Each structure stands twice: as C-alpha cells, then as structure tokens.
Amino acid sequence: MVPTTGSTNTNSFVNIEMDEIPYIDEDPVENTSAAPQTPKVPAPRIMVKVIKRNHMEIIYSITHTMPMHKLKTHFASQLGIAYENIVFMFYEKFVNREDTAGTLHLTNNCKIMAFEIALEKPKVYRAVENGVFV
C-alpha cells in the first residue's frame, strides 16, 4: 500500500492489515527428475518492516533464504522509485545484493531502513563570453 500523492503530511505511517502484507515468493525451482515429488513444506516466514526516512513503513513476509535484492526490487516498484536509487541499511550495515535474511540474522519484526539517494549525471560547463558560449 502506497501513500496517496495528494497527501501533504510526510510523517504518516502506512497502515497495512495482516491479510494485505505483501507475500514475496522465491524463484520457483523446477524438478526435472522422474521420481514422485514429496509435498513441499513451506519455509518459516518472518515479518520485516522496511522504513523510509519520512517514517513510512511497509511490512513484508519473507523467508530466511530470500535474497535481499528481491525485497529491494519489490519495495522500489511499490513506491515507483528506481532500484538503483534505494539503499537498505540494517544496524548501520549496508545490505548487499547477495545478503539474505539468514545472513543478516533478521528476526520477526526487524526494521530495515531504506534511504533514497539522488544520482546526478555529470554536467558539462562552458565559458560564456559576451552572451555567447565559447
């Protein structure tokens, strides 16, 4: 759930009901063996809060083996921000692309801070002489 664009209050929380929490799945793995498949036991899930600087938070349900770049991709798409412009931090440590909830030792209701960074393209400056570019 994303805040409305007409809202003037930037310090509001996004309230999400438990049945609305985004459920992010891992990539499905195809089984090509001829052996009968055993029922797959779902991996234990944890709730993680991603908090942006304006105190907007979104709660996600993830597994311990899910790569953090999937969470970052989902967060960026929900807010309409470019993936490259978001940085996640967990306890003053940058969250890398290959990190998982298990390698970061995330537990239920952990908070990940999300920062939006501004990237500028290099500018070309030219001298002006008598109102004409030189």
SULQUI-V26112 format. One record per run of one state. SS is the DSSP state (alpha for helix, beta for strand, coil for the rest). FROM is the first residue (numbers start at 1). LEN is the number of residues. Records with the same first field share a line. If there is no record, write none. Layout:
SS = FROM-LEN ; FROM-LEN
This chain:
coil = 1-17 ; 21-1 ; 24-21 ; 53-4 ; 64-3 ; 80-3 ; 91-2 ; 95-5 ; 101-9 ; 117-11 ; 130-2 ; 134-1
alpha = 18-3 ; 68-12 ; 83-3
beta = 22-2 ; 45-8 ; 57-7 ; 67-1 ; 86-5 ; 93-2 ; 100-1 ; 110-7 ; 128-2 ; 132-2
